């Protein structure tokens, strides 16, 4: 995932990111099955999808932390 794509992800809503995360997980399952059946030739595809999943999860976590910090400051 390129820097521009990551910045575009940061502009999305959390629900959209969760949907994208679910899609990536399904894509990873399909790719790993295709790889085990020797249907997929690209051996790095599963690794790249796992990396994308981790990056999306990190962005979601950052957004949730920022949201809780704003709520805590509002309470003060």
Residue, then its C-alpha position, 0 to 999 in steps of 0.5 A: x500500500x502506497x503512502x497516498x493510499x494510506x492517506x486516503x484511508x485516513x480520510x474515510x469513516x471508521x465504518x468504511x474501514x471496517x468494511x474494507x477490512x472484512x473484504x481484505x480478510x475474505x480476499x486473504x482467505x481466497x488467496x491462501x486457498x488458491x495458493x495451496x491449490x497451486x492456482x495462484x502463482x504470486x507467492x507474495x500475494x498473501x503476505x501483501x494482503x496481510x500487510x494491508x490488513x495490519x495497516x488498516x487495523x492500525x488506522x482504525x485503532x489510531x482513529x478510535x484512540x483519537x476519538x477517546x482522547x477528544x471525549x476525555x478532554x471534553x469532560x474536563 
